[in-house]
């Protein structure tokens, strides 16, 4: 895996990441740090990547278990250390998983498996941050409302 980061020049803190898979992501700094607030901060990208990693796992695990999953979102709320390096110290993952007749135990197990076995990003962040999780299931199989 590889990635190249290029600075946008002397009038700001805009950086472009070109990935080995041929994709591009842009990052910028806050105005008080010399940036122009044109893109996510690098640490936001790290948090977003972790959310993507674990959501990917959860959906894949549920699909492989032949569960009728139709949606998955995860909201991450993080705290960082006050002193440099300002590593993440706490991250809460709030999953909302949508589908038909999804068993609570299966969804919770998918989240647990992602955390304990599959998600490389959360495994790295776990070295500095306390990770917590919550799960909400939205059942799309509802009876039609009476007219």
N, C-alpha and C positions, 0 to 999 in steps of 0.2 A: 504494500500500500504506500502511496506517496501523495504529496500535496506540495504545491509551490505557492508561496505568499509573496505578492508584489505590492509595494507601497505606492500609493497614488501620487506622491510628490510632495514638495516642500510646503504647500499651502494647506495642510491638514493632516489627518490621521486615518485616511481611507485606505483600506487594504483589500486586495482581491485574491481570493484563494482559488487556485485551479487544481482540481483533483485528478488523480490518476485515472478515474473512470470517465473523465471528460466533462465534468460539470464545474460550474463557477458559483462561488458565494462571495458576497461582499460584506465587509465589517468596517465599522467606524467607531470613533471615540466620542465621548461627550464633549460639549463645547468647552467646559472648564478644563479639559485635558488636551485641548488643541484640535479636537475633531469638529465636525459639522453636523453631527447627529443624523447622518444620511442612511445609516444601516445599523443592524444589531451590533452590540458590543461583542468582542471575542468570548467573554465569559457567558453571555447569553447564548451564543452559538454552542458552547460546550453543554450548557443545560438543555438546550433544544435537541442536540444530538443524543443526549442521554434519554430524553423523553421519546424520541423516535426509535431508539434502539429497543427500549422496553415495550413500547406499544406494538412494534413489529413482532416481537416475541409472543406477546399475549394473543394477538390475532392469529398468528401461525399455529400456536398451541391449540387454541379453540377450534380452528378449522380442521386441524389434524384429528381432533377428537370428535369431528363431525357435528359440532355444535353450530346452530344457525346464527352466527354472529354477523351483524350488519353494520356495526359502527364501533369505533373505539377512540376515545380521546383521553388524554392524561394531562392534567394541569400540575406543573411543578412549581412549588414555592420554596425558595432557597434563602438561606442566611449565609453570610460570609464572615470570615474573621476580620477584626478591626485593623490588625497590623499586617504589613506585607510579609510574605505573599498572602494575599487575601483569599485563601482557599475557601471552598464551601465547607461549612461546619454542620449544617442541617439541611436536608432536602425532604419535602413531603410530596409524594406522588398521589394525586387524587384521580383515580381511573373512573371513567364513565363508559360502560360497555353496553351496547345496544344489540338486541337480537330477540329471537323467539324462543321462549321457554329455556333460557339459559340458567343452568343450575348455579346457585351462589357458590357452592363448593368448587365447581369446575373453574369458574372465573377466578376465584381466590387462589386456586392451585396454579393457574396459568401465571398469575402475577408473582406468586412465590417462586415458581420455576424460573421465570425470567430473572428475578433478583438473585436467586441462589445458584443458578447454573448457566444461563445463556447470555445475559446482557453484559458484555465486556465493559461498556461505559460505566454502568452503575457499580460494577465490581471495582473499578479503579477509584471512583469517587467515594466508595465506602471506606477507603483508607483514611480519609480525612473528615467525612461527614456522617452524621447519624441519619440513616434513611428510614422513613416511615411511609406507610401505604394505606390508602382507603379505597374501597370499591363500591360503586353504585351501579346497579343493573337497571336498564330501562327495557321493559318488555314491550316489543312492538306488536304482540298478538293481543290486542284488546278487543273487547266486544264493541260493536258499533253503538253509538249513543242513540237513544230513542228520539224519534222525530216529533 
